[in-house]
Amino acid sequence: MSGNVKVVSRFRPPNSLELKEGGDIVVDFDDSEGTTVKLRNGPTSGPEAAGFTFDRVFPMGTHQQDVFEYGIKETVDDVLNGYNGTIFAYGQTGSGKTFTMMGSDIDSEDLKGIIPRITEQIFTNIAISPPHLEYLVKVSYMEIYMERIRDLLAPQNDNLQIHEEKSRGVYIKGLSDYYVSDQSEVYEIMRQGGLARAVSSTNMNAESSRSHSIFLVTIQQRNTETGSQKSGNLYLVDLAGSEKVGKTGASGQTLEEAKKINKSLSALGMVINALTDGKSSHIPYRDSKLTRILQESLGGNSRTTLIINCSPCYYNQDETISTLRFGVRAKSIKNKARVNAELSPAELKALLKKAQADAARQQAYITALETEVKRWRSGAQVAESEWADLSKVVVGASAGESGTIAPASASRPPSTRPITPAIEALRESRPETPSSGSMDKDERDEFLRRENELADQVTERENALKETRAKLQEAEDELAFLREREAELSETNKTYAKDSEELKLAHDRLIYEHKETTISVDILKEQIQDLHTEIEDLRRSANEPGRSATGVGQSADPAQADRDRKKAELVGQMMEGYTAGAFTALEQQVRESLSKLDLVAGDKGNLSSEDIAKIKGLFDDSQSVARENTERAQQAEEQNKLLAQSRDELEDRFAKLEAEYDELLDKTMQNDETNATGYNDAAQEVRLKLEAQYASKREAHLGEIADLKRQLELRANEKAKLQNNHEVLRSAYDELKRALAVTSAAADGGKNLAEEAREMERVRRSMTTQLAEFDNMRKNLMRDLQNRCEKVVELELALDTTREHSNNLIRNSNVKSQAKKMAHLEHNLNNLVRVQKSLVDQNTQLKKDINASTKKLMNRQDRIAQLEQQFAEAQADLKRANERFDDQVANLKQAMSHRQAKPAGAQTGAALGFGRIAKPIRGGGPIGQPGPQPGPGAAAQGLRHPGIASAQAQSIDSSSPKARSSWFFSATK
Ligand SMILES: Nc1ncnc2c1ncn2[C@@H]1O[C@H](COP(=O)(O)OP(=O)(O)OP(=O)(O)O)[C@@H](O)[C@H]1O
């Protein structure tokens, strides 16, 4: 039965992109029959002026169910009746092919596409078919991605080859197929396969199919009464969309995909052109995998429906026109569909019997011919009526019997080939590649056989090449990874080595700095020591007066001894005048005068005028001595006054000092309060020391003042005593003067010698007494003088010391500059203390840093060692991995050779248990009920079979493009 390809067109609603671009609709569907679509701004003349006419046109908003009902449903009946069927969707990317074929929600009655509806319909039809009809339904799912056929139910098989055999027609070798007994199993397989499909996001479609997908349903029908069989293959093809890469924005892998897609679609166009132009003798099916697979569907043994999907919008007008033209061309393709039937045993037996009879007849005919030939050769004449004739051959009852020779009445030459209509019918019932040229059948068979062999070899080589490439890639990746790792490690090592070097340098530098710091600290310590010594000296110098005031008599130190010595010298100098001076000489003269007087008293009149002059001189001397004494007493009094003055001055200065010190102390206290934390213990200590110094100095000064007071009293006493002595001396002088006057008078007058002698005696006695008294007085006076001189010297020394002390005090405590110096010193001391502290801190910190750095260094060294160890381990691991890899390669090779030894079917069967057992479904019975020899409930089990799950897992892993996320790819549904 021949017929044209059926073409229906479907327009989807405008999408968001088109609406963004204006959303102008450029198509009209105004014919009543629903078979024509017109372009609003289309040509007004020519074949397209009336629009594009198809078997059916589905405008925007057509329901999935309507598309199925009015465009597809009858194909299901065809396939169940043993025809091959093909439904494929063609259109630009994003035009709704997948939406039409699969739908957007398998669980939604409205949204599920035609494939779910077809499979549902298949099971519905089976269910209502007569009970003596038994069906086997199996499905396969594949895609053509980048010109490689990939089994979507076993995605690891991604380079399947197309074979063609006389008996089977075109088929995919090694494609897994699954027996299904109800709709849910089909859905499950759709989901599993869909997960492995290649989709990508483009500007035109968020989930653009990057491959042509082919869902193959094979239905075998057996008449249990007659044993006859029919089988039909239904190809449900969702083509990848043609795309303008400028619009889709394809680049990289998507661009490569687009190139392949467009290439195979143009091959499809070429096939359609060749089929429809009426002049091509060669149809280029072999130009692409797609056209090769669809070979039977396009101009062959198939009832084919093409769904062309279009956009209604101006934005895609060019693509829409091109699609509509494609549809129009395809519509004129003529197919020769026939039932793929197999005869029942009875029919076959009859046929055999008939064939045997024919053979016997032929044999009888041959025998008759041979007999006739012999007669002719022997020169005999054979009458025409006796000529051998097939129609006259009479065959015996049994098949093997030779038939009798009928008279030859062959009006036409006998055919060289036996004609067996039944066998011919059988042959014709199988799908067959349309003859491609002048090859006769044997040649074509041989060609196909050879082609298949070569295809297998190509596949093997390609697979081997692929494996090798994969291994090579793996090895290269691993090598790259290892190199990278090694580079990283060596980089890390370098970094560590550099770090380590830096750390070492830092360590050395720290040690060096530490040493330097230690040296600086030592220097500072020395400076501090010096400062301490200076402070100590200052303190000592501040304490000196106090010690000198309180330490008289404790002259253990050299200063005190020096002072004592000085004092002794001064006293010696002072006393010198008195011991060797006037008093001694005067005393001598007085004694001489007295002895002379004694002589005068004894000789009575022996006293000469010279003696008298001498005595007179002696009196004069006594008078001058008395004067000197008076002067000295006056001088002592003046000195006393001066001492009192200096004492007062000292007291004043002391008072001032005290006041200034108090002020300074107050300020210091205030500073202490405001800078409670600023001044440290050292300042406090200095202050305390200064206070102590001040207290001790004050004490010393008070003691000195008391001492000076005492000395002044003593001086006053001495002055009184000196005045007394002066008085005594004056009276002695007066006495001597009077005696001299008497003596002078006696010498001058010579009168009354007795009286004069008495008077002389009296004078002499009085003078002796006075001399004794004077002697005593002199002794006392000398003692007193000695004491006074000592006191004066002591006072002078004390005054000097006090002055010095006072000066020191002024220098140390009172003077502003001294205060500044003190403050400066204190500041320096504080600074030094701070510096020392910070140095100590730094030193400590440095030590810590060194420790930390050393630890870090050690850590890093440990780390380096660890890393080196890891590196060594990694290298060992790498070595082991290499060995393992080699082992694996060897194992794989072995496994491959084993596998190659096994039949191909066994492989798939071993990998996937689900659906490998045929599940005959009877007509008239409940859907899914097993037939007479059902599999052990494998169908239901198969849905949850780990094989599928593993296939699913593999598909996710192995598919390079991303998997579709629509409903039928969701494993939860
Ligand atoms: N008739 C329709 N009604 C509603 N939405 C539709 C229709 N046709 C398509 N769509 C929506 O348009 C978008 C693109 O559709 P789809 O993926 O089926 O296009 P496609 O032709 O298969 O594209 P590609 O060739 O890129 O795979 C989807 O979101 C789909 O749901």
The ligand as a Tripos MOL2 file, in Angstrom:
@<TRIPOS>MOLECULE
LIG
   31    33     1     0     0
SMALL
NO_CHARGES

@<TRIPOS>ATOM
      1 N1          1.7880   24.5010   21.9270 N.pl3     1 LIG1
      2 C1          2.4190   24.9910   22.9900 C.ar      1 LIG1
      3 N2          1.7400   25.5200   23.9940 N.ar      1 LIG1
      4 C2          2.3230   26.0180   25.0440 C.ar      1 LIG1
      5 N3          3.6670   26.0640   25.2100 N.ar      1 LIG1
      6 C3          4.4220   25.5700   24.2560 C.ar      1 LIG1
      7 C4          3.8470   25.0120   23.1040 C.ar      1 LIG1
      8 N4          4.8510   24.6050   22.3200 N.ar      1 LIG1
      9 C5          5.9810   24.8710   22.9660 C.ar      1 LIG1
     10 N5          5.7510   25.4580   24.1360 N.ar      1 LIG1
     11 C6          6.7270   25.9160   25.0820 C.3       1 LIG1
     12 O1          7.7860   26.5100   24.3680 O.3       1 LIG1
     13 C7          9.0120   26.1720   24.9100 C.3       1 LIG1
     14 C8          9.8750   25.5090   23.8600 C.3       1 LIG1
     15 O2          9.2820   24.3170   23.4950 O.3       1 LIG1
     16 P1         10.0890   23.0100   23.1350 P.3       1 LIG1
     17 O3         11.2060   22.7560   24.0760 O.co2     1 LIG1
     18 O4          9.1140   21.9230   22.9920 O.co2     1 LIG1
     19 O5         10.7320   23.4590   21.7570 O.3       1 LIG1
     20 P2         11.6210   22.5480   20.7830 P.3       1 LIG1
     21 O6         11.1180   22.7740   19.4530 O.co2     1 LIG1
     22 O7         11.6610   21.1530   21.2820 O.co2     1 LIG1
     23 O8         13.0120   23.2650   20.9500 O.3       1 LIG1
     24 P3         14.4730   22.6270   20.6780 P.3       1 LIG1
     25 O9         14.5170   22.2720   19.2640 O.co2     1 LIG1
     26 O10        15.3410   23.7340   21.0180 O.co2     1 LIG1
     27 O11        14.5690   21.4770   21.5760 O.co2     1 LIG1
     28 C9          8.7350   25.2390   26.0780 C.3       1 LIG1
     29 O12         8.7570   25.9940   27.2500 O.3       1 LIG1
     30 C10         7.3420   24.7470   25.8240 C.3       1 LIG1
     31 O13         6.6630   24.4560   27.0290 O.3       1 LIG1
@<TRIPOS>BOND
     1     1     2 1
     2     2     3 ar
     3     2     7 ar
     4     3     4 ar
     5     4     5 ar
     6     5     6 ar
     7     6     7 ar
     8     6    10 ar
     9     7     8 ar
    10     8     9 ar
    11     9    10 ar
    12    10    11 1
    13    11    12 1
    14    11    30 1
    15    12    13 1
    16    13    14 1
    17    13    28 1
    18    14    15 1
    19    15    16 1
    20    16    17 2
    21    16    18 1
    22    16    19 1
    23    19    20 1
    24    20    21 2
    25    20    22 1
    26    20    23 1
    27    23    24 1
    28    24    25 2
    29    24    26 1
    30    24    27 1
    31    28    29 1
    32    28    30 1
    33    30    31 1
@<TRIPOS>SUBSTRUCTURE
     1 LIG1         1 GROUP 0 **** ****
